Amino acid sequence: MVEITAEDSERVELLEIVSSSKIGLKILSKEQLQRLAALVEGKDYSHDVEALISKIELLKKINNRLYDLGDGRIIV
């Protein structure tokens, strides 16, 4: 039986926020985005090619949003 860690729960919670609407990444704060990126990067999806591709795409979107927030280009 696989045990669910606190990090797994936190990752799932943040992913649910992101996937719940089209503006999911805009809802999260900079700190939450950084935490989500760290949690997703730490998860091993090498056993599932589709999940690995989704991970890479999500990390790109998170990094783009963090860049926009860091430069102050987007006013939320």
mmCIF file of the N, C-alpha and C atoms, coordinates in Angstrom:
data_MODEL
# 
_entry.id   MODEL 
# 
loop_
_atom_site.group_PDB 
_atom_site.id 
_atom_site.type_symbol 
_atom_site.label_atom_id 
_atom_site.label_alt_id 
_atom_site.label_comp_id 
_atom_site.label_asym_id 
_atom_site.label_entity_id 
_atom_site.label_seq_id 
_atom_site.pdbx_PDB_ins_code 
_atom_site.Cartn_x 
_atom_site.Cartn_y 
_atom_site.Cartn_z 
_atom_site.occupancy 
_atom_site.B_iso_or_equiv 
_atom_site.pdbx_formal_charge 
_atom_site.auth_seq_id 
_atom_site.auth_comp_id 
_atom_site.auth_asym_id 
_atom_site.auth_atom_id 
_atom_site.pdbx_PDB_model_num 
ATOM 1   N N  . MET A 1 1  ? 0.839   -1.186 0.000   1.00 0.00 ? 1  MET A N  1 
ATOM 2   C CA . MET A 1 1  ? 0.000   0.000  0.000   1.00 0.00 ? 1  MET A CA 1 
ATOM 3   C C  . MET A 1 1  ? 0.881   1.246  0.000   1.00 0.00 ? 1  MET A C  1 
ATOM 4   N N  . VAL A 1 2  ? 0.550   2.189  -0.840  1.00 0.00 ? 2  VAL A N  1 
ATOM 5   C CA . VAL A 1 2  ? 1.326   3.414  -0.960  1.00 0.00 ? 2  VAL A CA 1 
ATOM 6   C C  . VAL A 1 2  ? 0.843   4.418  0.078   1.00 0.00 ? 2  VAL A C  1 
ATOM 7   N N  . GLU A 1 3  ? 1.791   4.975  0.810   1.00 0.00 ? 3  GLU A N  1 
ATOM 8   C CA . GLU A 1 3  ? 1.447   5.980  1.809   1.00 0.00 ? 3  GLU A CA 1 
ATOM 9   C C  . GLU A 1 3  ? 1.462   7.363  1.175   1.00 0.00 ? 3  GLU A C  1 
ATOM 10  N N  . ILE A 1 4  ? 0.485   8.163  1.515   1.00 0.00 ? 4  ILE A N  1 
ATOM 11  C CA . ILE A 1 4  ? 0.402   9.527  1.007   1.00 0.00 ? 4  ILE A CA 1 
ATOM 12  C C  . ILE A 1 4  ? 1.074   10.442 2.011   1.00 0.00 ? 4  ILE A C  1 
ATOM 13  N N  . THR A 1 5  ? 2.096   11.147 1.540   1.00 0.00 ? 5  THR A N  1 
ATOM 14  C CA . THR A 1 5  ? 2.841   12.053 2.406   1.00 0.00 ? 5  THR A CA 1 
ATOM 15  C C  . THR A 1 5  ? 2.174   13.422 2.427   1.00 0.00 ? 5  THR A C  1 
ATOM 16  N N  . ALA A 1 6  ? 2.643   14.268 3.328   1.00 0.00 ? 6  ALA A N  1 
ATOM 17  C CA . ALA A 1 6  ? 2.129   15.640 3.404   1.00 0.00 ? 6  ALA A CA 1 
ATOM 18  C C  . ALA A 1 6  ? 2.452   16.402 2.126   1.00 0.00 ? 6  ALA A C  1 
ATOM 19  N N  . GLU A 1 7  ? 3.626   16.126 1.545   1.00 0.00 ? 7  GLU A N  1 
ATOM 20  C CA . GLU A 1 7  ? 4.005   16.781 0.290   1.00 0.00 ? 7  GLU A CA 1 
ATOM 21  C C  . GLU A 1 7  ? 3.085   16.357 -0.839  1.00 0.00 ? 7  GLU A C  1 
ATOM 22  N N  . ASP A 1 8  ? 2.715   15.077 -0.879  1.00 0.00 ? 8  ASP A N  1 
ATOM 23  C CA . ASP A 1 8  ? 1.788   14.592 -1.902  1.00 0.00 ? 8  ASP A CA 1 
ATOM 24  C C  . ASP A 1 8  ? 0.441   15.303 -1.771  1.00 0.00 ? 8  ASP A C  1 
ATOM 25  N N  . SER A 1 9  ? -0.038  15.432 -0.562  1.00 0.00 ? 9  SER A N  1 
ATOM 26  C CA . SER A 1 9  ? -1.319  16.094 -0.323  1.00 0.00 ? 9  SER A CA 1 
ATOM 27  C C  . SER A 1 9  ? -1.267  17.558 -0.742  1.00 0.00 ? 9  SER A C  1 
ATOM 28  N N  . GLU A 1 10 ? -0.170  18.227 -0.396  1.00 0.00 ? 10 GLU A N  1 
ATOM 29  C CA . GLU A 1 10 ? -0.009  19.637 -0.754  1.00 0.00 ? 10 GLU A CA 1 
ATOM 30  C C  . GLU A 1 10 ? 0.060   19.803 -2.275  1.00 0.00 ? 10 GLU A C  1 
ATOM 31  N N  . ARG A 1 11 ? 0.804   18.906 -2.952  1.00 0.00 ? 11 ARG A N  1 
ATOM 32  C CA . ARG A 1 11 ? 0.930   18.960 -4.408  1.00 0.00 ? 11 ARG A CA 1 
ATOM 33  C C  . ARG A 1 11 ? -0.432  18.770 -5.063  1.00 0.00 ? 11 ARG A C  1 
ATOM 34  N N  . VAL A 1 12 ? -1.188  17.787 -4.599  1.00 0.00 ? 12 VAL A N  1 
ATOM 35  C CA . VAL A 1 12 ? -2.512  17.519 -5.157  1.00 0.00 ? 12 VAL A CA 1 
ATOM 36  C C  . VAL A 1 12 ? -3.442  18.703 -4.929  1.00 0.00 ? 12 VAL A C  1 
ATOM 37  N N  . GLU A 1 13 ? -3.392  19.299 -3.752  1.00 0.00 ? 13 GLU A N  1 
ATOM 38  C CA . GLU A 1 13 ? -4.239  20.449 -3.434  1.00 0.00 ? 13 GLU A CA 1 
ATOM 39  C C  . GLU A 1 13 ? -3.945  21.618 -4.381  1.00 0.00 ? 13 GLU A C  1 
ATOM 40  N N  . LEU A 1 14 ? -2.662  21.913 -4.594  1.00 0.00 ? 14 LEU A N  1 
ATOM 41  C CA . LEU A 1 14 ? -2.297  23.005 -5.491  1.00 0.00 ? 14 LEU A CA 1 
ATOM 42  C C  . LEU A 1 14 ? -2.643  22.683 -6.940  1.00 0.00 ? 14 LEU A C  1 
ATOM 43  N N  . LEU A 1 15 ? -2.458  21.437 -7.346  1.00 0.00 ? 15 LEU A N  1 
ATOM 44  C CA . LEU A 1 15 ? -2.810  21.037 -8.709  1.00 0.00 ? 15 LEU A CA 1 
ATOM 45  C C  . LEU A 1 15 ? -4.319  21.120 -8.949  1.00 0.00 ? 15 LEU A C  1 
ATOM 46  N N  . GLU A 1 16 ? -5.102  20.833 -7.925  1.00 0.00 ? 16 GLU A N  1 
ATOM 47  C CA . GLU A 1 16 ? -6.557  20.952 -8.062  1.00 0.00 ? 16 GLU A CA 1 
ATOM 48  C C  . GLU A 1 16 ? -6.966  22.407 -8.276  1.00 0.00 ? 16 GLU A C  1 
ATOM 49  N N  . ILE A 1 17 ? -6.303  23.326 -7.602  1.00 0.00 ? 17 ILE A N  1 
ATOM 50  C CA . ILE A 1 17 ? -6.581  24.751 -7.791  1.00 0.00 ? 17 ILE A CA 1 
ATOM 51  C C  . ILE A 1 17 ? -6.246  25.158 -9.217  1.00 0.00 ? 17 ILE A C  1 
ATOM 52  N N  . VAL A 1 18 ? -5.091  24.709 -9.696  1.00 0.00 ? 18 VAL A N  1 
ATOM 53  C CA . VAL A 1 18 ? -4.650  25.062 -11.042 1.00 0.00 ? 18 VAL A CA 1 
ATOM 54  C C  . VAL A 1 18 ? -5.582  24.485 -12.095 1.00 0.00 ? 18 VAL A C  1 
ATOM 55  N N  . SER A 1 19 ? -6.015  23.259 -11.910 1.00 0.00 ? 19 SER A N  1 
ATOM 56  C CA . SER A 1 19 ? -6.836  22.597 -12.922 1.00 0.00 ? 19 SER A CA 1 
ATOM 57  C C  . SER A 1 19 ? -8.323  22.908 -12.805 1.00 0.00 ? 19 SER A C  1 
ATOM 58  N N  . SER A 1 20 ? -8.730  23.572 -11.744 1.00 0.00 ? 20 SER A N  1 
ATOM 59  C CA . SER A 1 20 ? -10.155 23.819 -11.532 1.00 0.00 ? 20 SER A CA 1 
ATOM 60  C C  . SER A 1 20 ? -10.719 24.892 -12.455 1.00 0.00 ? 20 SER A C  1 
ATOM 61  N N  . SER A 1 21 ? -9.864  25.752 -12.983 1.00 0.00 ? 21 SER A N  1 
ATOM 62  C CA . SER A 1 21 ? -10.351 26.802 -13.868 1.00 0.00 ? 21 SER A CA 1 
ATOM 63  C C  . SER A 1 21 ? -9.252  27.215 -14.839 1.00 0.00 ? 21 SER A C  1 
ATOM 64  N N  . LYS A 1 22 ? -9.630  28.002 -15.825 1.00 0.00 ? 22 LYS A N  1 
ATOM 65  C CA . LYS A 1 22 ? -8.652  28.464 -16.811 1.00 0.00 ? 22 LYS A CA 1 
ATOM 66  C C  . LYS A 1 22 ? -7.670  29.464 -16.208 1.00 0.00 ? 22 LYS A C  1 
ATOM 67  N N  . ILE A 1 23 ? -8.055  30.111 -15.143 1.00 0.00 ? 23 ILE A N  1 
ATOM 68  C CA . ILE A 1 23 ? -7.179  31.102 -14.528 1.00 0.00 ? 23 ILE A CA 1 
ATOM 69  C C  . ILE A 1 23 ? -6.505  30.552 -13.277 1.00 0.00 ? 23 ILE A C  1 
ATOM 70  N N  . GLY A 1 24 ? -6.370  29.247 -13.190 1.00 0.00 ? 24 GLY A N  1 
ATOM 71  C CA . GLY A 1 24 ? -5.821  28.603 -12.003 1.00 0.00 ? 24 GLY A CA 1 
ATOM 72  C C  . GLY A 1 24 ? -4.458  29.105 -11.601 1.00 0.00 ? 24 GLY A C  1 
ATOM 73  N N  . LEU A 1 25 ? -3.560  29.307 -12.564 1.00 0.00 ? 25 LEU A N  1 
ATOM 74  C CA . LEU A 1 25 ? -2.222  29.794 -12.239 1.00 0.00 ? 25 LEU A CA 1 
ATOM 75  C C  . LEU A 1 25 ? -2.258  31.234 -11.747 1.00 0.00 ? 25 LEU A C  1 
ATOM 76  N N  . LYS A 1 26 ? -3.253  31.991 -12.165 1.00 0.00 ? 26 LYS A N  1 
ATOM 77  C CA . LYS A 1 26 ? -3.354  33.390 -11.740 1.00 0.00 ? 26 LYS A CA 1 
ATOM 78  C C  . LYS A 1 26 ? -3.898  33.511 -10.318 1.00 0.00 ? 26 LYS A C  1 
ATOM 79  N N  . ILE A 1 27 ? -4.555  32.480 -9.854  1.00 0.00 ? 27 ILE A N  1 
ATOM 80  C CA . ILE A 1 27 ? -5.111  32.492 -8.502  1.00 0.00 ? 27 ILE A CA 1 
ATOM 81  C C  . ILE A 1 27 ? -4.019  32.315 -7.451  1.00 0.00 ? 27 ILE A C  1 
ATOM 82  N N  . LEU A 1 28 ? -3.004  31.526 -7.780  1.00 0.00 ? 28 LEU A N  1 
ATOM 83  C CA . LEU A 1 28 ? -1.954  31.207 -6.813  1.00 0.00 ? 28 LEU A CA 1 
ATOM 84  C C  . LEU A 1 28 ? -0.990  32.373 -6.635  1.00 0.00 ? 28 LEU A C  1 
ATOM 85  N N  . SER A 1 29 ? -0.502  32.505 -5.407  1.00 0.00 ? 29 SER A N  1 
ATOM 86  C CA . SER A 1 29 ? 0.499   33.530 -5.119  1.00 0.00 ? 29 SER A CA 1 
ATOM 87  C C  . SER A 1 29 ? 1.862   33.082 -5.644  1.00 0.00 ? 29 SER A C  1 
ATOM 88  N N  . LYS A 1 30 ? 2.801   33.994 -5.633  1.00 0.00 ? 30 LYS A N  1 
ATOM 89  C CA . LYS A 1 30 ? 4.154   33.679 -6.099  1.00 0.00 ? 30 LYS A CA 1 
ATOM 90  C C  . LYS A 1 30 ? 4.758   32.553 -5.265  1.00 0.00 ? 30 LYS A C  1 
ATOM 91  N N  . GLU A 1 31 ? 4.552   32.592 -3.962  1.00 0.00 ? 31 GLU A N  1 
ATOM 92  C CA . GLU A 1 31 ? 5.088   31.569 -3.072  1.00 0.00 ? 31 GLU A CA 1 
ATOM 93  C C  . GLU A 1 31 ? 4.450   30.208 -3.356  1.00 0.00 ? 31 GLU A C  1 
ATOM 94  N N  . GLN A 1 32 ? 3.141   30.201 -3.600  1.00 0.00 ? 32 GLN A N  1 
ATOM 95  C CA . GLN A 1 32 ? 2.460   28.947 -3.910  1.00 0.00 ? 32 GLN A CA 1 
ATOM 96  C C  . GLN A 1 32 ? 2.942   28.376 -5.239  1.00 0.00 ? 32 GLN A C  1 
ATOM 97  N N  . LEU A 1 33 ? 3.175   29.248 -6.220  1.00 0.00 ? 33 LEU A N  1 
ATOM 98  C CA . LEU A 1 33 ? 3.696   28.792 -7.509  1.00 0.00 ? 33 LEU A CA 1 
ATOM 99  C C  . LEU A 1 33 ? 5.088   28.198 -7.360  1.00 0.00 ? 33 LEU A C  1 
ATOM 100 N N  . GLN A 1 34 ? 5.926   28.845 -6.562  1.00 0.00 ? 34 GLN A N  1 
ATOM 101 C CA . GLN A 1 34 ? 7.273   28.323 -6.334  1.00 0.00 ? 34 GLN A CA 1 
ATOM 102 C C  . GLN A 1 34 ? 7.221   26.981 -5.621  1.00 0.00 ? 34 GLN A C  1 
ATOM 103 N N  . ARG A 1 35 ? 6.332   26.860 -4.666  1.00 0.00 ? 35 ARG A N  1 
ATOM 104 C CA . ARG A 1 35 ? 6.184   25.592 -3.929  1.00 0.00 ? 35 ARG A CA 1 
ATOM 105 C C  . ARG A 1 35 ? 5.669   24.496 -4.856  1.00 0.00 ? 35 ARG A C  1 
ATOM 106 N N  . LEU A 1 36 ? 4.681   24.820 -5.693  1.00 0.00 ? 36 LEU A N  1 
ATOM 107 C CA . LEU A 1 36 ? 4.144   23.843 -6.632  1.00 0.00 ? 36 LEU A CA 1 
ATOM 108 C C  . LEU A 1 36 ? 5.223   23.387 -7.605  1.00 0.00 ? 36 LEU A C  1 
ATOM 109 N N  . ALA A 1 37 ? 6.021   24.319 -8.101  1.00 0.00 ? 37 ALA A N  1 
ATOM 110 C CA . ALA A 1 37 ? 7.110   23.959 -9.022  1.00 0.00 ? 37 ALA A CA 1 
ATOM 111 C C  . ALA A 1 37 ? 8.077   23.003 -8.339  1.00 0.00 ? 37 ALA A C  1 
ATOM 112 N N  . ALA A 1 38 ? 8.429   23.278 -7.100  1.00 0.00 ? 38 ALA A N  1 
ATOM 113 C CA . ALA A 1 38 ? 9.358   22.415 -6.368  1.00 0.00 ? 38 ALA A CA 1 
ATOM 114 C C  . ALA A 1 38 ? 8.758   21.026 -6.149  1.00 0.00 ? 38 ALA A C  1 
ATOM 115 N N  . LEU A 1 39 ? 7.481   20.979 -5.805  1.00 0.00 ? 39 LEU A N  1 
ATOM 116 C CA . LEU A 1 39 ? 6.823   19.691 -5.560  1.00 0.00 ? 39 LEU A CA 1 
ATOM 117 C C  . LEU A 1 39 ? 6.693   18.874 -6.844  1.00 0.00 ? 39 LEU A C  1 
ATOM 118 N N  . VAL A 1 40 ? 6.360   19.527 -7.946  1.00 0.00 ? 40 VAL A N  1 
ATOM 119 C CA . VAL A 1 40 ? 6.203   18.820 -9.218  1.00 0.00 ? 40 VAL A CA 1 
ATOM 120 C C  . VAL A 1 40 ? 7.558   18.347 -9.731  1.00 0.00 ? 40 VAL A C  1 
ATOM 121 N N  . GLU A 1 41 ? 8.582   19.200 -9.611  1.00 0.00 ? 41 GLU A N  1 
ATOM 122 C CA . GLU A 1 41 ? 9.931   18.806 -10.047 1.00 0.00 ? 41 GLU A CA 1 
ATOM 123 C C  . GLU A 1 41 ? 10.433  17.602 -9.265  1.00 0.00 ? 41 GLU A C  1 
ATOM 124 N N  . GLY A 1 42 ? 10.085  17.522 -8.001  1.00 0.00 ? 42 GLY A N  1 
ATOM 125 C CA . GLY A 1 42 ? 10.554  16.436 -7.151  1.00 0.00 ? 42 GLY A CA 1 
ATOM 126 C C  . GLY A 1 42 ? 9.858   15.108 -7.385  1.00 0.00 ? 42 GLY A C  1 
ATOM 127 N N  . LYS A 1 43 ? 8.707   15.140 -8.027  1.00 0.00 ? 43 LYS A N  1 
ATOM 128 C CA . LYS A 1 43 ? 7.939   13.917 -8.276  1.00 0.00 ? 43 LYS A CA 1 
ATOM 129 C C  . LYS A 1 43 ? 8.467   13.216 -9.516  1.00 0.00 ? 43 LYS A C  1 
ATOM 130 N N  . ASP A 1 44 ? 8.664   11.904 -9.435  1.00 0.00 ? 44 ASP A N  1 
ATOM 131 C CA . ASP A 1 44 ? 9.193   11.108 -10.541 1.00 0.00 ? 44 ASP A CA 1 
ATOM 132 C C  . ASP A 1 44 ? 8.043   10.559 -11.379 1.00 0.00 ? 44 ASP A C  1 
ATOM 133 N N  . TYR A 1 45 ? 7.968   11.024 -12.627 1.00 0.00 ? 45 TYR A N  1 
ATOM 134 C CA . TYR A 1 45 ? 6.939   10.562 -13.547 1.00 0.00 ? 45 TYR A CA 1 
ATOM 135 C C  . TYR A 1 45 ? 7.546   9.770  -14.702 1.00 0.00 ? 45 TYR A C  1 
ATOM 136 N N  . SER A 1 46 ? 8.757   9.252  -14.538 1.00 0.00 ? 46 SER A N  1 
ATOM 137 C CA . SER A 1 46 ? 9.453   8.575  -15.635 1.00 0.00 ? 46 SER A CA 1 
ATOM 138 C C  . SER A 1 46 ? 8.751   7.282  -16.075 1.00 0.00 ? 46 SER A C  1 
ATOM 139 N N  . HIS A 1 47 ? 7.920   6.722  -15.236 1.00 0.00 ? 47 HIS A N  1 
ATOM 140 C CA . HIS A 1 47 ? 7.206   5.491  -15.586 1.00 0.00 ? 47 HIS A CA 1 
ATOM 141 C C  . HIS A 1 47 ? 6.022   5.738  -16.518 1.00 0.00 ? 47 HIS A C  1 
ATOM 142 N N  . ASP A 1 48 ? 5.592   6.997  -16.654 1.00 0.00 ? 48 ASP A N  1 
ATOM 143 C CA . ASP A 1 48 ? 4.427   7.337  -17.473 1.00 0.00 ? 48 ASP A CA 1 
ATOM 144 C C  . ASP A 1 48 ? 4.788   8.506  -18.389 1.00 0.00 ? 48 ASP A C  1 
ATOM 145 N N  . VAL A 1 49 ? 4.924   8.223  -19.677 1.00 0.00 ? 49 VAL A N  1 
ATOM 146 C CA . VAL A 1 49 ? 5.376   9.229  -20.639 1.00 0.00 ? 49 VAL A CA 1 
ATOM 147 C C  . VAL A 1 49 ? 4.405   10.407 -20.715 1.00 0.00 ? 49 VAL A C  1 
ATOM 148 N N  . GLU A 1 50 ? 3.114   10.141 -20.730 1.00 0.00 ? 50 GLU A N  1 
ATOM 149 C CA . GLU A 1 50 ? 2.119   11.217 -20.807 1.00 0.00 ? 50 GLU A CA 1 
ATOM 150 C C  . GLU A 1 50 ? 2.195   12.116 -19.581 1.00 0.00 ? 50 GLU A C  1 
ATOM 151 N N  . ALA A 1 51 ? 2.365   11.530 -18.415 1.00 0.00 ? 51 ALA A N  1 
ATOM 152 C CA . ALA A 1 51 ? 2.480   12.315 -17.189 1.00 0.00 ? 51 ALA A CA 1 
ATOM 153 C C  . ALA A 1 51 ? 3.763   13.142 -17.203 1.00 0.00 ? 51 ALA A C  1 
ATOM 154 N N  . LEU A 1 52 ? 4.829   12.577 -17.738 1.00 0.00 ? 52 LEU A N  1 
ATOM 155 C CA . LEU A 1 52 ? 6.094   13.308 -17.829 1.00 0.00 ? 52 LEU A CA 1 
ATOM 156 C C  . LEU A 1 52 ? 5.955   14.514 -18.752 1.00 0.00 ? 52 LEU A C  1 
ATOM 157 N N  . ILE A 1 53 ? 5.276   14.339 -19.869 1.00 0.00 ? 53 ILE A N  1 
ATOM 158 C CA . ILE A 1 53 ? 5.047   15.451 -20.795 1.00 0.00 ? 53 ILE A CA 1 
ATOM 159 C C  . ILE A 1 53 ? 4.178   16.521 -20.133 1.00 0.00 ? 53 ILE A C  1 
ATOM 160 N N  . SER A 1 54 ? 3.146   16.108 -19.421 1.00 0.00 ? 54 SER A N  1 
ATOM 161 C CA . SER A 1 54 ? 2.287   17.052 -18.706 1.00 0.00 ? 54 SER A CA 1 
ATOM 162 C C  . SER A 1 54 ? 3.069   17.805 -17.648 1.00 0.00 ? 54 SER A C  1 
ATOM 163 N N  . LYS A 1 55 ? 3.976   17.115 -16.965 1.00 0.00 ? 55 LYS A N  1 
ATOM 164 C CA . LYS A 1 55 ? 4.823   17.742 -15.944 1.00 0.00 ? 55 LYS A CA 1 
ATOM 165 C C  . LYS A 1 55 ? 5.670   18.842 -16.575 1.00 0.00 ? 55 LYS A C  1 
ATOM 166 N N  . ILE A 1 56 ? 6.288   18.549 -17.713 1.00 0.00 ? 56 ILE A N  1 
ATOM 167 C CA . ILE A 1 56 ? 7.143   19.523 -18.389 1.00 0.00 ? 56 ILE A CA 1 
ATOM 168 C C  . ILE A 1 56 ? 6.331   20.737 -18.837 1.00 0.00 ? 56 ILE A C  1 
ATOM 169 N N  . GLU A 1 57 ? 5.143   20.488 -19.400 1.00 0.00 ? 57 GLU A N  1 
ATOM 170 C CA . GLU A 1 57 ? 4.284   21.587 -19.842 1.00 0.00 ? 57 GLU A CA 1 
ATOM 171 C C  . GLU A 1 57 ? 3.821   22.450 -18.673 1.00 0.00 ? 57 GLU A C  1 
ATOM 172 N N  . LEU A 1 58 ? 3.468   21.810 -17.559 1.00 0.00 ? 58 LEU A N  1 
ATOM 173 C CA . LEU A 1 58 ? 3.035   22.548 -16.377 1.00 0.00 ? 58 LEU A CA 1 
ATOM 174 C C  . LEU A 1 58 ? 4.176   23.393 -15.824 1.00 0.00 ? 58 LEU A C  1 
ATOM 175 N N  . LEU A 1 59 ? 5.370   22.832 -15.774 1.00 0.00 ? 59 LEU A N  1 
ATOM 176 C CA . LEU A 1 59 ? 6.518   23.591 -15.270 1.00 0.00 ? 59 LEU A CA 1 
ATOM 177 C C  . LEU A 1 59 ? 6.816   24.797 -16.156 1.00 0.00 ? 59 LEU A C  1 
ATOM 178 N N  . LYS A 1 60 ? 6.629   24.659 -17.456 1.00 0.00 ? 60 LYS A N  1 
ATOM 179 C CA . LYS A 1 60 ? 6.810   25.797 -18.364 1.00 0.00 ? 60 LYS A CA 1 
ATOM 180 C C  . LYS A 1 60 ? 5.813   26.904 -18.039 1.00 0.00 ? 60 LYS A C  1 
ATOM 181 N N  . LYS A 1 61 ? 4.552   26.517 -17.837 1.00 0.00 ? 61 LYS A N  1 
ATOM 182 C CA . LYS A 1 61 ? 3.512   27.497 -17.527 1.00 0.00 ? 61 LYS A CA 1 
ATOM 183 C C  . LYS A 1 61 ? 3.779   28.179 -16.192 1.00 0.00 ? 61 LYS A C  1 
ATOM 184 N N  . ILE A 1 62 ? 4.209   27.389 -15.193 1.00 0.00 ? 62 ILE A N  1 
ATOM 185 C CA . ILE A 1 62 ? 4.518   27.957 -13.874 1.00 0.00 ? 62 ILE A CA 1 
ATOM 186 C C  . ILE A 1 62 ? 5.682   28.935 -13.994 1.00 0.00 ? 62 ILE A C  1 
ATOM 187 N N  . ASN A 1 63 ? 6.722   28.542 -14.707 1.00 0.00 ? 63 ASN A N  1 
ATOM 188 C CA . ASN A 1 63 ? 7.882   29.420 -14.860 1.00 0.00 ? 63 ASN A CA 1 
ATOM 189 C C  . ASN A 1 63 ? 7.520   30.700 -15.608 1.00 0.00 ? 63 ASN A C  1 
ATOM 190 N N  . ASN A 1 64 ? 6.661   30.598 -16.621 1.00 0.00 ? 64 ASN A N  1 
ATOM 191 C CA . ASN A 1 64 ? 6.217   31.797 -17.331 1.00 0.00 ? 64 ASN A CA 1 
ATOM 192 C C  . ASN A 1 64 ? 5.457   32.732 -16.406 1.00 0.00 ? 64 ASN A C  1 
ATOM 193 N N  . ARG A 1 65 ? 4.580   32.167 -15.590 1.00 0.00 ? 65 ARG A N  1 
ATOM 194 C CA . ARG A 1 65 ? 3.801   32.977 -14.647 1.00 0.00 ? 65 ARG A CA 1 
ATOM 195 C C  . ARG A 1 65 ? 4.714   33.619 -13.599 1.00 0.00 ? 65 ARG A C  1 
ATOM 196 N N  . LEU A 1 66 ? 5.691   32.865 -13.108 1.00 0.00 ? 66 LEU A N  1 
ATOM 197 C CA . LEU A 1 66 ? 6.635   33.423 -12.140 1.00 0.00 ? 66 LEU A CA 1 
ATOM 198 C C  . LEU A 1 66 ? 7.454   34.546 -12.766 1.00 0.00 ? 66 LEU A C  1 
ATOM 199 N N  . TYR A 1 67 ? 7.830   34.384 -14.020 1.00 0.00 ? 67 TYR A N  1 
ATOM 200 C CA . TYR A 1 67 ? 8.571   35.430 -14.719 1.00 0.00 ? 67 TYR A CA 1 
ATOM 201 C C  . TYR A 1 67 ? 7.722   36.696 -14.828 1.00 0.00 ? 67 TYR A C  1 
ATOM 202 N N  . ASP A 1 68 ? 6.456   36.517 -15.215 1.00 0.00 ? 68 ASP A N  1 
ATOM 203 C CA . ASP A 1 68 ? 5.557   37.663 -15.333 1.00 0.00 ? 68 ASP A CA 1 
ATOM 204 C C  . ASP A 1 68 ? 5.360   38.364 -13.992 1.00 0.00 ? 68 ASP A C  1 
ATOM 205 N N  . LEU A 1 69 ? 5.199   37.603 -12.941 1.00 0.00 ? 69 LEU A N  1 
ATOM 206 C CA . LEU A 1 69 ? 5.024   38.195 -11.607 1.00 0.00 ? 69 LEU A CA 1 
ATOM 207 C C  . LEU A 1 69 ? 6.299   38.877 -11.131 1.00 0.00 ? 69 LEU A C  1 
ATOM 208 N N  . GLY A 1 70 ? 7.450   38.292 -11.451 1.00 0.00 ? 70 GLY A N  1 
ATOM 209 C CA . GLY A 1 70 ? 8.723   38.857 -11.018 1.00 0.00 ? 70 GLY A CA 1 
ATOM 210 C C  . GLY A 1 70 ? 9.048   40.164 -11.684 1.00 0.00 ? 70 GLY A C  1 
ATOM 211 N N  . ASP A 1 71 ? 8.696   40.292 -12.942 1.00 0.00 ? 71 ASP A N  1 
ATOM 212 C CA . ASP A 1 71 ? 8.969   41.525 -13.685 1.00 0.00 ? 71 ASP A CA 1 
ATOM 213 C C  . ASP A 1 71 ? 7.900   42.579 -13.457 1.00 0.00 ? 71 ASP A C  1 
ATOM 214 N N  . GLY A 1 72 ? 6.802   42.191 -12.861 1.00 0.00 ? 72 GLY A N  1 
ATOM 215 C CA . GLY A 1 72 ? 5.713   43.120 -12.666 1.00 0.00 ? 72 GLY A CA 1 
ATOM 216 C C  . GLY A 1 72 ? 4.998   43.431 -13.957 1.00 0.00 ? 72 GLY A C  1 
ATOM 217 N N  . ARG A 1 73 ? 5.122   42.553 -14.943 1.00 0.00 ? 73 ARG A N  1 
ATOM 218 C CA . ARG A 1 73 ? 4.508   42.783 -16.241 1.00 0.00 ? 73 ARG A CA 1 
ATOM 219 C C  . ARG A 1 73 ? 3.005   42.623 -16.195 1.00 0.00 ? 73 ARG A C  1 
ATOM 220 N N  . ILE A 1 74 ? 2.528   41.789 -15.309 1.00 0.00 ? 74 ILE A N  1 
ATOM 221 C CA . ILE A 1 74 ? 1.085   41.545 -15.230 1.00 0.00 ? 74 ILE A CA 1 
ATOM 222 C C  . ILE A 1 74 ? 0.576   42.043 -13.888 1.00 0.00 ? 74 ILE A C  1 
ATOM 223 N N  . ILE A 1 75 ? -0.424  42.853 -13.951 1.00 0.00 ? 75 ILE A N  1 
ATOM 224 C CA . ILE A 1 75 ? -1.070  43.342 -12.729 1.00 0.00 ? 75 ILE A CA 1 
ATOM 225 C C  . ILE A 1 75 ? -2.286  42.475 -12.481 1.00 0.00 ? 75 ILE A C  1 
ATOM 226 N N  . VAL A 1 76 ? -2.289  41.796 -11.335 1.00 0.00 ? 76 VAL A N  1 
ATOM 227 C CA . VAL A 1 76 ? -3.377  40.877 -11.031 1.00 0.00 ? 76 VAL A CA 1 
ATOM 228 C C  . VAL A 1 76 ? -4.435  41.590 -10.239 1.00 0.00 ? 76 VAL A C  1 
# 
